[in-house]
Amino acid sequence: MRKQLAVMTLSLMIIMSGYGYCSEETIDHLSPYFFVEEGDSNLDQFPLKSTEVTVNISGVIAHVEVRQEYANMGGQPISGRYIFPGSTSAAVHGMTMTIGDRVTHAKIKEKEEAKQIFNTAKQQGKNASLLEQKRPNVFQMEVANVMPGDTIIIELKYTELLVPQDTVYEFVYPTVVGPRYVSGAELKAAIPGQSWSKNPYLKAGSKPRTEFNISVRLNTGIDLAAVGCKTHDTEVDFEAPSVAQIRLANPVQFSGDRDFILNYQLAGKEINSGLIVQRGQKENYFLLMAQPPDRVESSIIPAREYIFVVDVSGSMHGFPLDTAKKLLENLIVNLDPTDSFNVMLFAGDSKMYAPQSVPATPAHLQQAARFISDSEGGGGTELLSAMKRALKLPRKEGVSRSLVIVTDGYVSAEREVFEAVSQNLHKTNVFAFGIGSSVNRYLIEGLAKSGQGDTFVVTKPEEALPVAQRFREYIQNPVLTDIEVGFENIQAYDVEPLAIPDLFGSRPVIVFGKWREAEDGTVVLTGTNGEGFFRQEIDWQGAVEREASEGLEYLWARARISRLSDFQSRDATNENREKIVELGLSYNLLTKFTSFVAVDEIIRNPSGQSQDVKQPLTLPKGVSNLAVGGGMNKVPEPGLITLVLLGTALLLIGWLQRKDERKKKAQWQGRK
């Protein structure tokens, strides 16, 4: 009987956990889940009604304003929470909250203080909003006490530097946060700040519940040769040879389920290189964008080994994995006969094509192509353990090893991955390919930064072959190595970055800094290329002076915060906490440790009682339900189903107990 009771109890626990009724401490407490509408007409479960984005690009600097409109169409007060993406390099420096004709300018505060201010205002029944950074490219907005019939408008402002690659400029506005896989190790560690990953999602193909629109005004100062958007149907109007207005052709049809990517190129395939200076009230700032030398072919190419680490998890199922296969097959079959290679496929665990790298013979290339082609998407995304296994593979001396990682990046352990890369930088080069319509660019760009490489993003199947070709050209020979930037007759200080990595592709050298005196100064860029020593001089007198509104101070501070925080290990970031907080407060910037908070002092909801609502997110275009499905699914909170299950279990247990008692009674009577 005890065994039967134990089985019944265990079965009940399994059933309950399968319906998502385990406590916050259970193993699925950070998992994304599917949204199930409760059918309560009194509760507005989609308070974010629309997002309007206005972009002004002046030269190489983008100024972006994001207008989010929250409204309560239900019958009771609500407090909404919404997760949304952003650019990894965005310097978020302003926020306002508008209710009717009342405008409240948000204040930047240390994160814990901002949270306390918001919670107090929420309990007091005041309208309040709180903007927090969960990742450099993931933000959380909370709005409190949205009364029935209310409309609250939140406006954000950020500034971003646009850096060309192969003379092509690219502006990216992410529109959706993909579901993040949280590993078992992270769950056990109960890492603070990870709760944002436990967010509801609409199933693939569901109709979006929020509107989205974006418009871009280009003013480059140099004639435009080409303007195009590869992700959306757009209308382009040229106001002048160097000025263009770009709008969505049909914003109603756009569901906000993929990144908006705008590309443009200047006449003569030039880039906006040179020196930009800005005078401020307290300090002066400069930005140097130096054009690298042309690529010089070298006859000396070391023996090379490539280890392709390919994500085959659930979120890669379908279009992303099909595209990855196309990309990988092209990369592998075009290896040189002197190269060696291996392939690792990973999801919850990993499997290798061979125990160690093999020569790039036709037979191995064909077998590896089949190995990749036969894979299917499913399971979690254990990228860190896969990378550690790949980095430990046996290697030959004198061979240049490169890890080529292909993933959509839907993991939460980004910092641990960056740390693993940086610890092996002297042994292995790392290149990252992002596959999908809305990849986790923080991971992809962070891998490139940690591995001193570059990013390669494929959003459509037809882009796989051109990107593969660009990668092959990229790795053939570095453009410039041993790079140093010096200043002659210029009092420059607080220069970022501290060291400049080798340049492989035709991306300019970017340097931020501050300056005091520079009458007849010169900035000197030196390095080594295929022809030997390289020197480039930039005359300070030829610098373009910009108004303070250009925001160089924000870009400088964002560059320093990036070095201190974005791609560092968690311990290193905590060590730099005071420096990051000081930068955030001094420059009015959103950071990991500073947040924007706005409070309207009028009490709108005297009871202080409101229903908390998490706004469901749309799955990125091309991502299947497997990215969220399986054990991560949820149904409504415990209610009638719970009572039915519990009652049924108790009835069964009681019936078993009575049956056992009758059996014992019959046995006792038989013995009498």
Secondary structure, 3 states (H helix, E strand, C coil): CHHHHHHHHHHHHHHHHHCCCCCCCCCCCCCCEECCCCCCCCCCCCCEEEEEEEEEEECCEEEEEEEEEEECCCCCCEEEEEEEECCCCCEEEEEEEEECCEEEECEEEEHHHHHHHHHHHHHHCEEEEEEEEEECCEEEEEEEEECCCCEEEEEEEEEEECCCECCEEEEEECCCCCCCECCHHHHHHCCCCCHHHCCEECCCCCCCCCEEEEEEEEECCCCEEEEEECCCCEEEEEEECCEEEEEECCCCCCCCCCCEEEEEEEHHHCCCCEEEEECCCCCEEEEEEECCCCCCCCCCCCCEEEEEEEECCHHHCCHHHHHHHHHHHHHHHCCCCCCEEEEEEECCCEEECCCCCEECCHHHHHHHHHHHHCCCCCCCCCHHHHHHHHHCCCCCCCCEEEEEEEECCCECCHHHHHHHHHHCCCCEEEEEEEECCCCCHHHHHHHHHHCCCCEEEECCHHHHHHHHHHHHHHHHCCCEEEEEEEEECCCEEEEECCCCCCECCCCCEEEEEEECCCCCCEEEEEEEECCEEEEEEEEHHHCEEECHHHCHHHHHHHHHHHHHHHCCCHHHHHHCHHHHHHHHHHHCCCCCCEEEEEEEEEECCCCCCCEEEECCECCCCCCCHHHCCHHHCCCCCCCHHHHHHHHHHHHHHHHHHHHHHHHHHHHHHHHC
